[in-house]
Amino acid sequence: MTFKMTVSNPPSGGIGSVTGFPISNCQTNSKACTVETIQATGLPWPAALVKLSFSNYLVIKGIQIELIYAGAECVLAETLIELMGTAGGLIDNSTQSVIFNSSSFTATGTKLLSLGAGIEFKGTFAMAATGLRSGQTIAVL
């Protein structure tokens, strides 16, 4: 999966906006529930490149995702669920990807909420510089 964003490089690091965020192959940790539909809404979302310790991260704010669960025994089946908040992903230039997981959320102090509770979000998205910067690493100087 590749998400779309634009980034500019002011002296303080990279700022940008996420203009497309495709989501697929989503799973729950519930045996009763499956993800029937899921989509990003409210785009564009503001984003920033930040350096923490020796690692580069992408922090996305204003995230809005809507999903519907399915499953005969799923209590929330056919109910529209909204996820909102911020997400921080580790930029891995060796694989040209950004990785979102509990470690990257902890490092960036970000959190996604749904139904009033924090949720776990894991995913790896392709991320590469394009245009004049094609082939270059993505980093905060």
C-alpha positions in Angstrom: 0.0 0.0 0.0 1.3 3.5 -0.9 -0.2 6.6 0.7 0.0 9.9 -1.1 1.4 13.1 0.5 3.3 16.3 -0.3 6.2 17.5 1.8 8.1 20.8 1.9 11.4 21.3 3.6 11.5 24.5 5.7 14.5 24.9 8.0 12.8 23.2 10.9 12.1 19.9 9.1 9.5 18.6 6.7 5.9 19.6 6.8 3.2 18.3 4.5 -0.2 16.8 4.1 -1.5 13.3 3.5 -3.8 13.4 0.5 -4.5 9.7 0.0 -4.4 6.9 2.5 -5.5 3.5 1.1 -6.3 0.9 3.7 -6.7 -2.8 2.9 -6.2 -6.3 4.5 -7.4 -5.0 7.9 -7.9 -7.4 10.8 -9.3 -7.2 14.3 -8.1 -9.1 17.4 -11.6 -10.4 17.8 -12.6 -13.9 16.6 -16.2 -12.7 16.2 -15.6 -9.5 14.2 -14.1 -8.9 10.7 -13.6 -5.6 8.9 -16.3 -5.3 6.3 -15.3 -1.8 5.0 -12.7 0.8 5.9 -11.8 4.2 4.4 -9.9 7.3 5.2 -12.1 10.5 5.5 -11.4 14.2 6.1 -8.4 14.3 3.8 -6.0 16.0 3.6 -4.4 15.4 7.0 -1.5 17.6 8.2 1.8 15.8 8.5 5.4 16.5 9.7 8.7 14.8 9.5 10.4 14.7 12.9 13.7 13.4 14.2 13.6 11.7 17.6 16.8 10.3 19.0 18.5 9.0 15.9 15.4 8.0 14.0 13.2 9.8 11.5 9.4 9.7 11.9 6.3 10.7 10.0 3.7 12.2 12.3 0.2 12.5 10.9 -2.5 14.6 12.6 -6.2 14.9 12.2 -6.7 11.3 11.1 -10.2 10.2 10.5 -11.0 6.6 9.5 -14.4 5.0 9.2 -15.0 1.3 9.3 -17.8 -1.2 9.6 -17.4 -4.5 11.2 -19.1 -7.8 10.2 -19.7 -11.1 11.8 -22.7 -13.1 13.0 -21.5 -12.9 16.6 -19.9 -9.4 16.4 -21.7 -7.0 18.8 -20.6 -4.0 16.6 -21.6 -5.6 13.3 -23.0 -3.1 10.7 -22.3 -0.2 13.0 -20.2 2.8 11.7 -17.1 3.1 13.8 -14.8 6.2 13.7 -11.1 6.2 14.5 -9.6 9.6 15.1 -6.3 11.1 16.4 -2.6 11.2 15.5 -0.2 8.5 14.3 3.5 8.3 14.2 5.4 6.0 11.9 9.1 5.1 11.7 10.6 6.0 8.4 12.7 3.1 7.1 14.7 4.3 4.1 16.3 0.8 3.6 12.8 -0.6 2.6 11.4 2.8 1.4 8.5 2.5 3.9 7.0 4.0 6.9 6.1 1.6 9.7 3.3 2.2 12.2 3.2 0.1 15.3 3.0 0.4 19.1 6.7 1.3 19.3 6.4 4.1 16.8 3.3 5.5 18.5 5.1 5.4 21.9 8.2 7.1 20.5 6.1 9.9 18.9 3.5 10.3 21.7 0.7 9.7 19.2 -2.6 7.9 19.8 -5.7 6.8 17.8 -9.0 6.6 19.6 -12.2 4.7 18.8 -15.3 4.5 21.0 -13.5 6.4 23.6 -10.5 4.0 23.9 -7.1 3.8 22.5 -6.6 1.4 19.6 -3.7 -0.5 18.2 -2.8 0.4 14.6 -0.2 -1.6 12.7 0.8 -1.2 9.1 3.6 -0.7 6.7 3.2 1.7 3.8 5.5 2.4 0.8 7.1 5.8 1.0 9.6 7.2 -1.4 10.8 10.6 -2.6 9.7 11.5 -6.1 10.3 14.3 -8.7 13.6 16.1 -8.3 14.3 14.1 -5.1 13.5 10.7 -6.6 15.8 8.0 -5.1 16.9 10.1 -2.2 16.4 9.2 1.4 13.7 10.8 3.5 15.2 12.4 6.6 15.0 15.4 8.9 18.3 17.3 8.8 
